[in-house]
Amino acid sequence: MQGANNRKIPLKDFFRNREKVGFKISPDGQHLAYLSSYERRMNIFVQKIGSSESIRLSSEVDRGIADYFWDDNERIIFAKDKDGDENYRLFAVDIQGKEQIDLTPFEDVQAHIVDDLEEIQNELLVGLNNRNKELFDVYRLNTRSGELKMVAENPGNISSWHTDHNGLIRLATTTDGVNSSLLYRENEEEAFREILVTDFKMGVTPLFFTFDNKQFYASSNLDRDKSAIVTFDPETGKEVEVLFAHDEVDVLGLSYSRKRKKLTAARYESWKTFHHFFDDTTKNIYNDIVDRTGGKSIAISSRDRAEERFIVRTYSDRSMGKYFLFDSKTSELTELADVSPWLNEDDMAEMKPVHYPSRDGLKINGYLSLPVGKEAKNLPVVINPHGGPWHRDSWGFNPEVQFLCNRGYAVLQMNFRGSTGYGRDFWTASFGQWGLNMQNDISDGVQWLIEEGIADPDRVAIYGGSYGGYATLAGVTFTPDLYRCAIDYVGVSNLFSFMATIPPYWKPYLEMMYEMVGHPERDKERLTATSPVFHVDKIKAPLFVAQGAKDPRVNVDESDQIVAALKKKNVDVQYMVKEDEGHGFRNEENRFEFYDAMESFLSKHMS
C-alpha cells in the first residue's frame, strides 16, 4: 500500500546508518570528527579541515558508539555499552586511531559525564555507580593515565551534581523519592547546606552558574505553572530575576558564550523549537545562516574554543538535513555532509501540527502526517503514542513516520496528558492515569480523526515503543473495537512487575514513581485493572511484539508475559526478541528485520 504519486522508497533507505552524523570540531578549530558506518556500526572518523582524507579512530563491530567528544586537540573520548544494557564505559583514543584505553573498566557500572572540564586539559568529572549500583559518586578522571580520584561521595540521596565555571562541585540535588532539596556550598572545602526544599512537582533545575560563579541560571516552575528561565541566588535561596518566560510552554534551555561571557539564547518548544535571543551577535549569525540555508531550522552543535568556527546542522520535518562549517571571521559557510543523500525531500510527508480536545476539556497537541499526494479523507491510519511517558513528540524528521506515510498510512502522534513541556498542571494530570485518562487522550485522537473524515474507522492501527508500547497494549485491551491491529515495541504489560524490575539507579525515585504510576499495595486494584496482561481475554486485534533481551528499563519479561498469556488463550501473536539489543533496536540489521516485519504485518491486517 502506498499513496498515489508517492514513489515506494526502499525500507532500508529509512533505517540504514546515516552517511555522516555528529560532527564536532576540535578545540583549536583544526580538525573535524564525525560518526559514520564501519562494519554496520557507527564509528568515529577524523579529518583535518580543508582535507578530504579521513582516519577511522575506532573499530567497534558489536555495538556502535553512543556518543563522543574532544578531550584535547589530539584525543577523543567516546562511550559505548554492551548489547543495549546502558552500562556505558568511557574510552579514549588519539586522532591517529592509536593508544585506545578503557577509562572506566568496570562490569555492570554506568559512567556519565558530570563536567568535561573544558578549561582543564586531560581531566573529566565522571559519575560512577561502582560503589553502590543505586547511587553515583563523582570522580576526577585523568584521561591519559586512567587514574580515578573520588571528589564527591554520594551520602545516599543525591540525584545530580552541578559545577561552576571552574569545574568545582558547588550544587547538588537530593531526593527522597518525593521531596527534593537543593544543596549549595561556596567552595569544595565547605559542607553542603540546604537552600531550597520542594516536592518533586515543583522545583528549580540548575543550568549553569553566572559568570562570576556567585549565582546560577535555572529553569524554574516555583509558584508558576510553566517553567521559566531565572537567575537564582543561593545565598538567599530565592529567584532574583525572570529572564524569559512563555505563556504556553515551559522554557527549559539556555545557552551562552564561554569566551564572551554572555547569555546568547533561551530555547523553548511549542509546535517546533524557537529561540529568544539575548545577544545580537548570536541572533545575527543565526538569522544569517537560516537565510543562507533556505529558511531551514538550524542547530549550532559544536564550536572551537575561540568561538570562531561552528558546526551547524539544518533539519526539517522532511529532511535529516545537512552539516555545515561556519567561519565567523570570514562568514564562509561550507557544506560538510548530507546526512541521508539517498532520500529526496520531495518524496517525504509534511508533519503538520494539530490539536483536538480531550473528553474532559484538555487541549491535546500533536502532529498529523499524511501520505504524499493523498487527500486527508478516509485513510488507513497508524496511531503512534510516544514513550516516556514524561516526554513529548517533536516536529522534525522521523524515519518511522516517513516510512509509514510512504507505505500509504497517515500517522497521528499526540502529546497526551503527562507529555512534558506544557506546564506542571498538564504533567501532573497524568499521575495515576496509566490506562485511564492518558489512554482516553489517545482514544480521543482516534475519534477526532474519524469525525474529521480523515481516518477510515475500519483501518486504524496502533504502534508505540516503551510507554507507547504499554499504550498500544492498553489500546487493544481496553478499547478492543478501536484498532484493526497493533505493534508493541519494548512495552510494559504488567505494572507490578515493571515497577519491581526497574534499573537500580532508578530506585531513589521509586516513591515518586509510586505517586506518578501507582503503589503496588495501596493501588493494587487500579494497577490490576490497568495492566493489559491480566485482561488478554479482551484482545481481539492481531498483535506483533518486539523486545530487546538486555533491556534495562522494560525487562524482557514484560513482553514474555503478554505473549505467554495470549498463547495460553490460543491467540496467535507474532514475537521478535533480539538478544543483542536493549531498549530499542540500534544495530542496523535488527532495525531492517523489525521494520520489514512491521510492513508485512500492517499490509496483512490493514488491507
Helices and strands as residue ranges (DSSP letters): H 11-15, E 21-25, E 31-38, E 41-48, E 55-56, E 67-70, E 75-80, E 89-94, E 101-102, E 111-115, E 123-128, E 137-142, E 148-152, E 158-163, E 169-175, E 179-184, E 193-199, E 204-209, E 216-220, E 228-233, E 238-244, E 251-257, E 262-269, E 273-277, H 280-292, E 297-303, E 309-315, E 322-327, E 332-338, G 345-347, E 351-357, E 363-369, E 379-383, H 399-406, E 410-415, H 424-428, H 437-451, E 455-465, H 467-478, E 485-489, H 495-500, G 504-509, H 510-516, H 524-529, G 532-538, E 543-548, H 556-568, E 573-578, H 588-606
